Amino acid sequence: MVDAITEFVVGKIDNYLIEEAPMLIGVKDDLEELKTELTCIQVYLKNVEVCDKEDEVSKEWTKLVLDIAYDVEDVLDTYFLKLEKRLHRLGLMRLTNIISDKKDAYNILDDIKTLKRRTLDVTRKLEMYGIGNFNEHRVVASTSRVREVRRARSDDQEERVVGLADDAKVLLTKLLDDDGDNKTYMISIFGMEGLGKTSLARKLFNSSDVKESFEYRVWTNVSGECNTRDILMRIISSLEETSEGELEKMAQQELEVYLHDILQEKRYLVVVDDIWESEALESLKRALPCSYQGSRVIITTSIRVVAEGTDKRVYTHNIRFLTFKESWNLFEKKAFRYILKVDQELQKIGKEMVQKCGGLPRTTVVLAGLMSRKKPNEWNDVWSSLRVKDDNIHVSSLFDLSFKDMGHELKLCFLYLSVFPEDYEVDVEKLIQLLVAEGFIQEDKEMTMEDVARYYIEDLVDISLVEVVKRKKGKLMSFRIHDLVREFTIKKSKELNFVNVYDEQHSSTTSRREVVHHLMDDNYLCDRRVNTQMRSFLFFGKRRSDITYVETITLKLKLLRVLNLGGLHFICQGYSPWSLPDVIGGLVHLRYLGIADTVVNNLPDFISNLRFLQTLDASGNSFERMTDLSKLTSLRHLTGRFIGELLISDAVNLQTLRSISSYSWSKLKHELLINLRDLEIYEFHILNDQIKVPLDLVSLSKLKNLRVLKIEVVSFSLFFEETVRFELLVKLTLHCDVRRLPRDMDLIFPSLESLTLVTNLQEDPMPTLQKLQRLENLVLYSCVYPGAKMFINAQGFCRLRKLKVIITRLDELEIEEEAMPCLMKLKLDNKDGATKLRIPDRMRAFV
C-alpha cells in the first residue's frame, strides 16, 4: 500500500523539478538524490507486497517510509506556497522578498538534507533488522512511469444478475399481478451477504414494466447509522419536497401518519434495501397504506428474524446459492477472455477455485476479474495463496490480491472511492475531475489526464470492484460501490492516513483527506480544522435541517488542493451570504473548488489568487454580474449559469464550459478554446448593459475538439457561406428557432450520434436528418410543424435506435419497410390529434 503513496510523492518531486526548476537552484541535486532513494524504496515495497512477505517489523518499517513520503510532500508544498504568496506582494513589501527568498532557500535545503538522512537511515534499518535485501532491488528501480497494459474491452462490461433469472421472473410476476387483494403486498428478499439481494431488487426496480405500472417509485438504502425515523424521512423526502426542519420536529408516529397520507389512494412501489431491525419493518407496515390495489413494498435483509417474522401480507423469497455450473459459467466468461487457449490444467485450477467460492456470485465475479489479469503460469501461485489462507475463499482476500496487483495510480484511484457515502451513485465526470485535481493522474502523450482517469475507472469495472449504474453509448456515466468494497477501501485508507471519514467518536488530525457525510453543527468547519497537512476536504451529505449557514472563517488549510462544499451556505466576513468566504482566497494550492447549490451568486476578486485551479463547479448557482476568471489559466472545467459577462483569457486548457450567455460567448476569443469538448450556450434574460447577439455556426467553427453542444437561444442559424465541419461532435441539442435545416447536415456533423431539436419547422426535416449515418437517438420535442406529412425512405437512419416525436399537428408519418433497421423504440405524441401511421409491422411493437 505504502508503495503507491511513495510513488505518488516521487512523481510530485519530478513535477516540481520540471515545472519549478528556477526556484530550486541550490537544492536541485539534493532533491534528485532524495527522489532516487525514494524510488528504490518504492520498488522494494512493491516487491515485498507482491511476495506477501510483510510481518510486524516490516509493517513498522513501512510506517517510517510513509511518514517520510508525507513529510517530503509537506516541505515542497509549503515552500512553494511561500513563493506564491510573495508573487502577489505589492510596493515596498517586495523589498523583503530577496531576504525572504534566501531564508526560505536555506530552510528547504536543511529540510531536504534532513529528509535525506532519514531516508538513508530507513534503508539501513532494512539490513539491520533483517527485513530484506534492499540492494538487490536497486537495479530494477526506474524513474520512468510504466503504464499498465491496455486491454481491449467488450462493449458491455456490466455484470448481469447471474443465476437469478428465475428469481427475477417470479418476483416480477408477484409485483405486477393483481392478486385480488386490496392490501399492500410486501416482498422480503432474504439471503446472506454476497448472494445478490440488492442486484435483484435493483433489477426489479429498474424494469420497464415496473416503471410503467407504478405511479410512485422510491428506493432507500438503510445504512448502519440509519434508524427508523431516518428511513421514514428519506422515503418522504423522495416523494415530495418537504422542509427537513419540519420533518425533524416530528415524532416517529407522526412521520408514519404523514407518509401514510402522502401515499393514500396511490399506486406505489417502495424498496428498502438492507434492513436490519424488525422494529423498522413494523413501522413501515403502519406507514404504508393498504387501501389501494396493486401497491408493493420490497425489502432486502440478511437477518432471518426480519425476513420471516412477518404476517400473511408478506411473501418471503430466499435467494439460493449458485450451482457449480452457474458459478463456472460466470467465472470462465470473464477469467478466460484474454487467454487464447485454455488447457486442462488451467481449467482444473479454475474449477477448484470456483468450488471454494461457495456459490456466492460476488466472490465468483471478483475472483474472475482477478484471474483475467493473470498469465497462465501465475494461476497456480494465486490458488496456492488462497488455499493456504482459508478453506473457503473470502471475498476480502480477493480484494487484497486485486489491490496488490494494481499500479500505483490505480491504487490511489481505488482508495479514493472511500470518500463516497454508502450506496452513493458516483458521477464519473465529477470523480475524474477530483482525481486529476488530487494529482493522482499524470500527463500522457496520447491521452488527456481526464481520459487516463476514465481508463482507470473502467479498469475497476473490468475487475468487478465497482458496479455499473448507467452507460450512454458505451460511455460509463455512473457506478456504485458494493458495501464490502467500500469497507475495504475505508480500512486501507485509514491505515495509510489517506482518507478519514469523519464521525464524532473517531477524528483524525493527521489524515491527508477528510470527508463529511453528515454535517453536525454550524461550527464544524471551524472547530475541526486543526490538521495543517490536509490536502482535501469534501462534504457529500446533507447538512442538518436546523443549520442555515456554516462558519468558515478559520478554514485556513493552506495546502488544500480539493475543497468540495456543495450544498452548504456560508457565513462570510465582510461579504454577503451570497458570496464566497474570503478565507478561500488564501488557498492558493487549490485545484478543485466545489460550490454547487450554495446560493453563491458572486465570485469576489480574490478568485484570481487561485491560479492553479482546474475545476470550478458552481452548478446550480447563477452569476448575473461580470465574472473575471482571466487569471485562472489552468482552468479545465467550469460549470455554473454565467449570465453576466464572463472574462476568460488564456483558455487553452478549458474542456468544459456550462453554461454561458450568448452575449458573453460573443465576447470571448474563440480561437483560444481549442480544447473545448463540452459547451452550453443559453440566452438568459437580457441584462440592461447587454444587447441581443445573434448566434450561428461560424462562431463555433474553431472548436475542433467539440464533442457535446447544447444551444438554447431565440434564434440560431445553421446556414453559412464557408464550409464548416464538426468532425468530433457526437451530441447536439438545439432549443431555438431554426425553421429550416441545411441539406448537407451529414457533412457538417459526420460523427453525430444524438440530436435533440426543440424548434419551429417550415418543412419536413426527415429527408435531411435521415442522411446522418451515425445518428442513434433523435428527439423532435415540442416542434411546431405546419406540414401534413413526414416521410422516411428505405435508406433512412441506418443506425437509429430511438425515435421520439412530440409535435403539434402531424397528419401522417410514413416509414418505408427497410428504413431504420436498428430501431428499438418509437414514440409519437401528436398534441392536436391522431396521426395516421404507415409504418412496417415490426415497428408497431415499439410504439
N, C-alpha and C positions, 0 to 999 in steps of 0.2 A: 504493500500500500504506500509506504513512505517513498518508494522509488518514483511514483507519479508526481508527488509534491516536489521532490528533489529535481526531477527533470523539468518540471514547470519553472522552477526558480532558475535553473541553468538557462532555459530559454529566455527568461526575463533578463538575465545578465547579458546574453547575446544581443537582445534588442537594445539595451542601454548602450552597449559598446558600439553598435552600428549607428543608432539614431542620435545619441548624445555624446559622440566621441570628443568634440572640443571641450566639453565640460569635465572630461575625465582625465585631462592631461596631468601626469604625475601619479595617477593611481591605476592607469590602464594595465600596466604589466602585472601588478599585484592582483588586479581583478581577473585577468586572464588565467593566472596561476590558480586562483581560488575556483574559477569555473572548471578548469581541468580536473582539479582534485574532486570537486563535487560530481563531475561527470563519471569519474572512475567509481566513486561510491555508489552512484545511481545504478550503474551496470552491475556492480556486485550485489546490490539489494535486489535487483530484478532476478538474478540467477538464484539467489537464496530463496526467493519467493516461489519461483518455478519449481525448484527442487524440494520445496516444502520442508526446509531444514530448520525452521525457526524454533528456538527454545526460549526459556525465560531470559537468559543472558543476552541472546540476540535481540529480543524484544526491547530490553532496556537500552541496548546499543542503538537500535533504530530510533528510539525516542530522542537520544542525543543528536542524531543526524537531523531529525525533524526540527528540533529547536534551532540548530544552526541554519537550516534552509530558511526557516521563517525569519530568523534574525538578519540574514543576508537581504531578504526582500525588504525588511523594515529599514535597514540602513540606506539602501539605494532609493527607496521611495521617499524617505524623509529628506535626504539630500536634495533630490530634485524638486521636492515641494518648496524648500527654502529658495532654490534658484528661481522657481516660477514666481514666487511672491516678489522677489527683487525686480523682476522684469516689469512689474506694474508700479514700481515706485516712481514718484514724480519729483521734479525740482531738486531742492537741496538734499532730499533724502537719498538721492542717487550717489552722493559723495561718500556715503557709508558703504556702498556696495563693494568697493575694492577691498576694504578691510574685512568685511563680512565674507567675501569670496575666499580670501586667504584663510580665514579662520575655519570656514566650513571644509576647505580642501584639506587642512591639517587634520580635522576631526574625522573625515571619511577615510583618510589614509590610515589613521590609528585604528579606526573601526575595522577596516578591511584586513589590516595586519593581525589584529586580534582574532578575527574570524578564521584567517589562515592558520594561525597557531591552534585554534580549537579544532579545525578540520584535520590537521596533521595528527593532533593528539587522539582524535577519534579513530583514525586509521591505524595508529599504533596499538590501540586497545584491542583491535581485532586479533592480532597475533598474541598479545599479552595474555588475553583470556581464552585463547584457543577457539575463537568464534569461527575462524575460517582463514583461508589463504587469500589475502586481498590482492597480492601482486599478480596472481595468475589471471585476474580479471582486467588488468590494465591494458592488455593487448587488444581486448575487444571494445575498449571504451572509444566512443566516437562522438564528435560534436554534431555530426550531421543528424538530421531528423529523418527517421525512417517511416514512410507511410505504410500502413497495413495494406496487404494485397486487396485490391478491389475486385469483388466478385460480381458477376452478372446476376441480377435478381430476376425472379419471375415477376410477372405483372401483378400478381395477387399474393401478398405476403400475410394477409390476415388469417389468424387461426380460426378454423371452423369449430363449431360445438361438436367435437368428435364423440361418437358413442352415445350422443344424447338426442339423436334424431327422433327416435320413438318416443322419448320423454316429451320432447317439444310438441310432437303431433298430439299426444294425449292431452297435454295441458292446454294447448291452443283450442282444442275442442271444448274443454271444460270452461275456458274463458269466454268463448263466443256463443256456445249453445244456450238456448233458453231452457232451463230445467223445469219451468213451470212454477217456480217458487219465487215469491217476491222478496225473499230475504237475501241479504248480501252473501255471496258465496266466497269464502276465503280459502286460498290455496297456500298450503305450507310446504315449501321445498326444503327437505331436510337431508343432510349428509355431512361428512367430515370435511375439514378444510382441504382444498385442492381438488375436490371432485367436480367442480364446475357449476355450483349453485348460482353464483352471480352471473356467469356467462349464459346460463339457461334462462334466467329471469330477464336478462337484458335482451336476449333474442326474442322472447315473447313480447316484451315492452315495445321493441322497435319493429315488430311485424306490421306490414302494411295493412293487414286485415284488422289488427288491433287498433291501429291509428284511426281507421275509418269507423270502427264500432263504438269507440268511447269518446264522449264529448270532452271529458277531463281526464288527463293522464298525469300522474305525479310519481316521481322517483325520489326516494330519500334514502341515504345511507346512514346507518347507526354506527357512529364511531365509538371508540372505547370510552370517551369522555361524555358521551351523549346520554341524557336522562329522558324520561317520558315526556316532560314538558318541552324539551328541545325537539323531540320528534314531532309533536303536535304543532309547534310553532313553525317548523320547517315545512310541513305539509300546507299549513295555512298560507305561509308566505309564497309558496309555489302556485297557489290557486288564485290569489288576489293581492293587490298592493295594499298592504296594511301596515300602519305605523308600528315599528318594532317596539317603540316605547309603550304603546297601548297593550301589545301582547305580553310584554314583560310584567305588566301590572296584574295580569290575570292569574288566578289560581288554576291548577290543573283541571279541575272540574269545569271552570268557566271556559277554558280552551276547548274542552271536549264538546260543550254545548255550541260554542261558536263555530267549530268545524262542522258539526252536525247540521247546523243551519245553512252553511255555505253549500253543502252537497245534497241537501234535501231536494228530492224530485229531479236529480241529475243522474245521468249515466256516467259512471266514473270508474277508473282503474287506478288504484294506489299500490305502489310497490315499496315495501320497507325491507331493505337489504341488510342482512347480518344482525338480526335482532337477538338479544341475549336474555332479556328478562320477561317472565310471564306477566308481570305487572303492566309492562308496556303493551303487551298483546291485549290484555283485558281492557286497557284504556282505549285502544284503537277500536275494539268492538263497540264500546259505548259511543265513540265519537263518529263512527261511520254509519250513516243511516241505512236502514234495511228496507225502506218502503218503496224504492224504485227498482223495477225489474231489470236485471242484467248487469248491475254494478258488481265489480270484483275487487278483491284485495289479494295481493301476493306477498308473502313473507318468506325470507330465506333465513335459516338458522342451523347452527351446528349443535344446538342444545336439544336433546331428545324430549325433555320435560316441556319445553316451549312448543316444540313441533306437535307432540302428541297429547299434551294436557289441554285438550280443546273440546268443543262441543260438536253437535251434529252439523253445524253450519260449515265446518272446516274439512277440506279434503287434504290429507297429508300424503305428500309424494316423496318417497325415499329414493334418492339418487343412488344407483348401483355403481359398483366399481367397473372399470372397463374389463372386458375379457382380454385374454392374452392376444388373440387375433386382432382385436381392435387396437390394442396398445402397440402391437408390432406394425400394423398398417400406418398408424400415426407416426411412429418412430422412423421407419425406413423411408417414408416420403420426404422427410427433411434431412435425416442424418446422411443419406447416401447420394444426395442430389449433385455433389461435386465429384463423386468417385465414378470413373468411367466403368470399371469392372469390379464388382463386389464378389470376392471369393468366399468359399465356405468358412474359412477361419474367421473372417470379419463378421459373417452372419452369425456364427456361433457366439462370438463375444457380444455382439449386439443383442441377441436373444437372451443371453444370460443377464445382461444389464437390465433389459426391459422387464424380465421376470421379477427383478428386485425393485421395480417401481411400484409394485403393489396395486396396479390398476388405477393409479392416480393420473388423470390427464395432465395436470400442471407439472408434475415431476417428469412425466414422459416427454412433453414438448421441450422443457428446459434441457433435459438430457440430450434430446435430438439436436437442439440448437448448438449445444456444446460440442457434440461429436462431429457436426457438419464442418467445423473449423479444424478438425484434426486430420493429420495424414494417416493412412492405414497403419503404418508402423508405430503410431503413437497410441492406438486404441488399447492395446494390452496394458500399457502403463497406466492409463486412466482407469481402466477396470480394476487393476490391482490396488490403486489408491482408494477407490470407492469401496472395494471389498474388505480392505483392512479396517476401515473406519466403522462399519456398521453392517449388520445382517441385511437390513433394507436400506436402499438409497434414500437419504433425506434430501429434500429439495434445497435446504440451506447449504449442504455440501456442494451441490451443483452450482449454486450462486457463487460460492467461494472459488471454485475451479474456473468458472467463466470469468470472474473478476481478475484472477491471476493471469489469464490468457490475454487480457486486454492490453493495448498500448497505453502510454501514459495519458494521452489526450482523451481516449475513450473512457479511461478510468475516471478522469475528472468530470466528464460529461455524465457518466452514470451516477457518481456520488452526488452530483448536483441535484439529482431528482429528489433528494431528501428534503428540499426546501418546500415541496408542494404538499398541501393538506391531503388527508385521506380521501380517496375516491374522487380526486380532483381531475377534471378534464384538462389536460395540459395543452395549451395552444402552442403548436410547433413554431410558428413565426416568432412569438414572444420568447420562447426558450432559446431559439437561435440567437436572437439579439442579446439575451443575457449571457450566453456562453461566450460570444465574441467580446462583449464588454468586460467580462471577467479576465480576459486574456488567455483563456484555455485553448483558443484556436489560432494556429499560426497561418501566416500567408502561404499560399500555394501558387505556383506559376500558372497552373492550368485552371484553377477554380478560385472564386471569391471565398472569403472566410465563411460567409453565410452558406455557401454550397458545401464546403468542407464540414461545417457543423451539421447540416442536414444529412450528409453521408453518415456521420457518426450516429445520429439518432436512428437512421434506417438500420444501422448495424445492430442496435439494441432491439429493434423489432425482429430482425433477422434471426437473432439467437433467443427469441421468445422471452426477453426480460421486460418488455412493455407490451401492452395490448392496444391494438389499433382501434380507434373510435370512428374516425372519419378520414376518408380519402376522396380527393376530387381529381379526376383524370389521372389516377395513379399516384398523385402527389399527396403525401401524408400531411393532413391538416391538424389532427389532434390524436392524443392517446391517453390511456390511463395506466397507472402503476398498480400492480397487484399488491395487496396488503403485505404479503410475505416479502416481496421485493423491497417495498418501502421500509419495512422494519430492518432489512439487511443494510440498506443504504444509510439509514439513520444511525445504526450501530457503528458502521465503519467510519462515517463522517465524524462521529463523536470521538472515536479513538484517535483520529488524526487532527482534532481541533479544526476540522474543515468547515462544518456547519453545526450550529447549535439551534435546535428547535426549542424556542423559549417556552417555559412554563414557570409558574410561580414558585414551585418547590425546588427546581433544579436550574440554576442560572449559570452562565459561564462568563468569565472576564478575560478569557484568552482565545476563544474561537475566532477564526478569521471571518466568519459569516454568521449572521443571526437572522432567523426568520420568525415572524409572529403570525399565528393563525387566529388569535382572539385577543383583541386589544382590551386590557383590563381596566385602565383608567386614563384620564386625560394627561397625567404627568409621566406616563410610561417612557416617552421618548426623552424626557429629562433625567429621570431617576436611574434608568438602566444604562445610559451611555457612558460607561466608565472604561470601556475596552478601547484603548487608543490604537491597538493593532488591527481593528476591524476593517475589512475591505468591502463588505457588503451588508446592507440592512434591507430586508424585504418584508413587506406586510401583504399577506394574501387572504386575510379573513375578513370578518365583519367587526367593526367597532361596536362596543356595547351601546345599546339604544339610547342610554341617558348621557352619552358622551357627545357633545355637539362640536367641540373644537379640541385639538390636541396641542400642547405646548411643545415647541421645538427649539427654544432659544439656546439650549445647551447641547444641541445636536452637532457638536464640534468634532466630528470624526475626520480628521484632516487627510487620512489616507484612503478614504472611501472611494471605491470605483463604481459601485452599484447602489442606487437608492431607489427603492420602489415603495411609494406611499399612496398608491391608488386607492381612492375611496375615502381618504381622510380629509378633514377640514382643519386648517391651521390657525393658531393664534400668532399673528405677526407683529413684531415690534416696529412701529413706525410706518407700517403699511396696512392697507385694508385687508380684511379676511379673504378677499378675492385675489390676493397677490401671493407670491412665493415668500416664505420666511427668508430674511436676509442672510441667515446663517448658511444657507445653501450656496451663496456666492463665494464662500471660502473653501468649498470642496473642489479644489482645482484639479484633483486627480479623477474626478467623476467621468465615467464613460457611459453610464446609463442613468437616466432620470425618469422615473415613472410617476406621473401626477395625474393619471386618468381619473375622471369623475371626482375631481376635488373642488369644483366650482371656481377654480382659479381662472381669471379672465384677463390677466395682465402679467407679462414676463418683464420684470424690472431690468434695469441696465446691467446689473451685476451678472446677468446670464452670460455676458460676454467674457467673464472670467473663466468659464468652463470650456477652454479651447480644445480639450481632448474629448469632449462629449461626442459620442457616436449615435446614441439613440435618445430622442426626446419624445416620450409617449404622453401626450396630453389629450388623448381621445376622450370625447365626452365633454370637453371644455371648448368654449368659443372665445376668440380674441378679436374684439372689434377695433382696438387701437392698432397703431403701427407696431409691428414686432420686428425688432432688429436682431437677426442672427448672423449678421455678416462676418463676425469674427469666429464663428464656430465652423472652421474649415474641415474638421474631422467628421462632421455630421453625416451619418449614413441613412438614418431612418427618422422621419419627422411625421407625427400624426397629431391632428387637432383640427378644429374649424377656424382657419385663419381668414377672417372676414376683412379686417383692415389690411393695409399694405404689409407684405412680408418681404423683409430685406435679407437676401441671401447673396453672398459674394462668390468666393471660390467654392463651388458646389460639386466639384469633380467626383467626390466620394458618395454623393447622395444617391440612394437607390429607391427610397420610399418617400412620397410626398402626398399625404392625405390629410386634409383636403384644403385647397387654396381657391380663393375667389378668382373669377375670370379677369377682374381688374388687376389683381396682384400678379396673376400669371403674365399679363401683357407687359408688366414692368421688369420681369426677370430676363437675364441674359441666357436664352435657351441653349446657346451653343456650349455653355459650361456644364449642362446637365447631361453629359454624355453617358453616364452610367445609370440614369434613372430607369427603374424597372416597373414601378407601380405608381400611378398618378391618378388623382381625383381632382376634378375642377368643377366647382359649383358657381352658380350665380346667386349669391346671397342677397338679402335686401340691400339696396344700394345706399351707402353712406353719403352724407352731404358733400364730402370732398371727392367723391368718386364719380366717374362718368361711365356710362354703359359702353362696354368694349365688345365688339363682335369677335367671335372665335371661329377659327377654321383650321383645317388640317395643316396648313402651311406652318403655323406657329408650333406644330408638333413634329415637323419633318426632320428635325435634327436629333430626335430622341431615338437613336438607332438600337438601343437595348431595351426599349419599352416592351413589356410583356402584358401588363394589365392597365386598362384605361377606362375610367368612368367619367362621363361628362354630363352634368345636369345644368343646362342653361336654357334661356328662352329660345335662342336661335343658333344654329350651327351649320356650317356649310361643309359638305363633303366634296365639293367641286373646286377645282383649281387648275391653273394653266400648266404648271410644271408637273412632271411625273414624280410621285412620292410613293415609296414602298415601305411598309412596316413589316419587315421580314420576321421579327420575333414575337409580334403581338398575338396572344392566344385568347385573350378575353376582352371584349368590348361592350360597354353599357352606354347607350345614348338616351338621355331623357331630355329631349329638346324638339324643336320644330324643324324636322329635316325635310319634309314634303316629298322630295324625290331622292332616289339612291343612284349613284353613278353606275353606269353599265359595267365598268371594269373593277368592281369591288374585289373580285377574286385576285386581281393583280395588285391592288393596293394592300390587301390583307391576306397574303398567301398562306399564313400559318394559323388563321383564326379558327378557334375551336368552340368558343362560346360567344353568342351575340344576344343582347337584350335591347330591344327598341321600344321606347315609350314615346310615341310621336304621332303627328298627323301625316297621313299618306295621301298623295294625289293619284297614285297608280298602284297596280298590283306589284308588290315587292318581290314576289316569288321568282320570276324569271331572272332577276339579278342575284338574289340570295342563294338560289339552288346551285349556282356555279362555284360556291365556296367549297373547295374539295375536302377540307379538313374539318368542316363545321360538324359538331356533335350535339350541340344544345342550342336551340333557337326559341326565343321568347318574344312574341309581339304582344305587349301589355298595354291595355287602355288605349289602343290605337283607334283613331278616327279615320275611317276609310269609306269614301263616298261610292266606291265601285261596287258592283253587284257580285263579282266572282273573283276567286283566287284559283290559280292553276299551277300544278306541279307536274312536270313531264317525267317520262320514264327514266331519263338520265339524271334527274334531280336529286340532290342531297345524298350522295353515295355513302356518307358516313354518319348521317344524322341519327341520333338515338332518341332524342326527346324533342317534341314539338309542342309548344304551348301558345295558343292564340286566344287572347282575350280582346275582343274587338266590338266596336259599335256598328251594328248592322252589316252582316255579311250574308247574302242570299245563298251563295253556293261555294262549296270547296270541292274541287275536283283533283284527285290524285291518280295518276296513271298506274297501271298494275305493277310495273317493275321499278317504280320510284321508291326511294328510301328503304333499301333492303335491310338496313340495320335498325330500323325503328323499333323501340321498345315501349314508348309512352307517347300518347297523343291526347291532348286536352284542348277542347274548343268551348269557348264561352261567348255566345252572341248576346249582348245585352239587350238588343232591340227585337229579338225574336229568334225563331228557329232557323238553322242553316241546313240547306239540303246537302247531304254528304254523298258524294260519288267517289267512294274510296274502295280499295281492294278489301276482300273479305278478311284477309289475315290481319288487317289493321283494326277491325271493328272490336276486337277483344281488348285493344289498348285504350279505346275511347272512354 
